Amino acid sequence: MTTNKILLAGLIGGVVAFILGFLFYGMILSDFFVSNMGSATGVIRGDDEMQWGPMIIGHLAYGLLFAVIFGRWANISTFVTGAKAGAVIGFLVSLAHAMIQLGSTHLSNMTGTLADVGVGTLLSAGTAGVVGWFLGRGQ
């Protein structure tokens, strides 16, 4: 797999992750997550406070994570295989992060934490599915 194809797949994956994150966290489940916050206050930035640079870099890094794993090591080149692998990776990464965060902060209650793991799994499956599909194009 060429480096350029992996980088382009990572870019596309990053865009997909950004869109899915906006849909899940910013629109569909926004009120749910606000109502399942922990006792910490002032931790969510409003629309006028959002720092877009870090948001964009983070999503691009997420897409690139799947592109490098799939293109360099796993030879994943279909949407379905990418989505399955992405769901597993996303579940484990989300679960690890969420449980450490739940145990060490007051950012969320257990309901919000478990929902976040579910959303992270779905977001990862969608992102990784698109990355897998793109890597397999033309084969």
C-alpha positions as CSV (number, residue, x, y, z in Angstrom):
1,M,0.0,0.0,0.0
2,T,1.5,3.4,-1.0
3,T,2.1,6.1,1.6
4,N,0.0,8.5,-0.4
5,K,-3.0,6.2,-0.5
6,I,-2.7,5.7,3.3
7,L,-2.5,9.4,3.9
8,L,-5.5,10.1,1.7
9,A,-7.5,7.3,3.4
10,G,-6.5,8.9,6.8
11,L,-7.7,12.3,5.6
12,I,-11.0,10.9,4.4
13,G,-11.4,8.9,7.6
14,G,-10.7,12.1,9.6
15,V,-13.5,13.9,7.7
16,V,-15.9,11.1,8.3
17,A,-15.0,11.0,12.1
18,F,-15.6,14.7,12.3
19,I,-19.0,14.5,10.6
20,L,-20.1,11.5,12.7
21,G,-18.8,13.1,15.9
22,F,-20.8,16.2,15.1
23,L,-23.9,14.2,14.3
24,F,-23.7,12.0,17.4
25,Y,-22.3,14.3,20.0
26,G,-23.3,17.7,18.7
27,M,-26.8,17.0,17.5
28,I,-28.5,13.7,18.2
29,L,-27.2,13.0,21.7
30,S,-26.1,16.4,22.9
31,D,-28.9,16.8,25.5
32,F,-28.5,13.2,26.7
33,F,-24.8,13.8,27.4
34,V,-25.5,17.1,29.1
35,S,-28.0,15.4,31.4
36,N,-25.6,12.6,32.3
37,M,-22.7,14.8,33.2
38,G,-21.0,14.4,36.6
39,S,-20.5,17.1,39.2
40,A,-17.8,18.9,37.3
41,T,-19.0,22.2,35.9
42,G,-17.8,24.4,33.1
43,V,-16.1,21.6,31.2
44,I,-18.1,21.7,27.9
45,R,-17.2,24.5,25.6
46,G,-20.1,26.3,24.0
47,D,-20.3,26.8,20.2
48,D,-18.6,30.2,20.5
49,E,-15.7,28.7,22.6
50,M,-15.0,25.7,20.4
51,Q,-11.3,25.4,19.4
52,W,-11.4,24.1,15.9
53,G,-7.7,23.5,15.4
54,P,-7.4,20.8,18.0
55,M,-10.7,19.3,16.9
56,I,-9.6,19.0,13.3
57,I,-6.1,17.6,14.3
58,G,-7.7,15.1,16.6
59,H,-10.1,13.8,14.0
60,L,-7.4,13.6,11.3
61,A,-5.2,11.6,13.7
62,Y,-8.1,9.2,14.3
63,G,-8.6,8.6,10.6
64,L,-4.9,8.2,10.2
65,L,-4.8,5.6,13.0
66,F,-7.1,3.3,11.1
67,A,-5.4,4.0,7.7
68,V,-2.0,3.1,9.0
69,I,-3.2,0.0,10.9
70,F,-5.2,-1.2,7.9
71,G,-2.8,-0.2,5.1
72,R,0.5,-1.2,6.7
73,W,-0.2,-4.1,8.9
74,A,-3.7,-5.6,8.6
75,N,-4.3,-5.4,4.8
76,I,-7.9,-4.4,5.4
77,S,-9.5,-3.3,2.1
78,T,-13.3,-3.5,2.4
79,F,-15.9,-1.5,4.1
80,V,-17.3,-4.5,6.1
81,T,-13.9,-5.7,7.3
82,G,-12.9,-2.2,8.2
83,A,-16.1,-1.6,10.1
84,K,-15.7,-4.8,12.1
85,A,-12.1,-4.1,12.9
86,G,-12.9,-0.5,13.7
87,A,-15.7,-1.5,16.0
88,V,-13.4,-3.7,18.0
89,I,-10.6,-1.1,18.1
90,G,-13.0,1.7,18.9
91,F,-14.8,-0.3,21.6
92,L,-11.5,-1.1,23.4
93,V,-10.0,2.4,23.1
94,S,-13.3,4.0,24.1
95,L,-13.8,1.6,27.0
96,A,-10.2,2.1,28.3
97,H,-10.5,5.9,28.0
98,A,-14.0,6.1,29.5
99,M,-13.3,3.9,32.5
100,I,-10.1,5.7,33.3
101,Q,-11.9,9.0,33.0
102,L,-14.9,7.7,35.1
103,G,-12.5,6.5,37.8
104,S,-10.4,9.7,37.9
105,T,-12.8,12.6,37.2
106,H,-16.3,14.0,37.8
107,L,-17.0,14.6,34.1
108,S,-19.8,12.0,33.6
109,N,-21.9,9.5,35.4
110,M,-22.0,5.8,34.6
111,T,-24.9,6.1,32.2
112,G,-23.1,8.8,30.2
113,T,-19.9,6.9,30.3
114,L,-21.4,3.7,28.9
115,A,-23.2,5.6,26.2
116,D,-20.0,7.3,25.3
117,V,-18.4,3.9,24.8
118,G,-21.3,2.9,22.5
119,V,-21.0,6.1,20.5
120,G,-17.2,5.7,20.3
121,T,-17.7,2.1,19.0
122,L,-20.2,3.3,16.3
123,L,-18.1,6.3,15.3
124,S,-15.0,4.0,15.0
125,A,-16.9,1.4,12.9
126,G,-18.2,4.1,10.5
127,T,-14.8,5.8,10.2
128,A,-12.8,2.6,9.8
129,G,-15.4,1.2,7.3
130,V,-14.8,4.1,5.0
131,V,-11.0,3.9,5.4
132,G,-11.1,0.2,4.6
133,W,-13.3,0.9,1.5
134,F,-11.0,3.6,0.3
135,L,-7.9,1.4,0.7
136,G,-9.5,-1.3,-1.3
137,R,-10.6,0.9,-4.2
138,G,-9.0,-0.2,-7.5
139,Q,-7.9,-3.6,-6.3
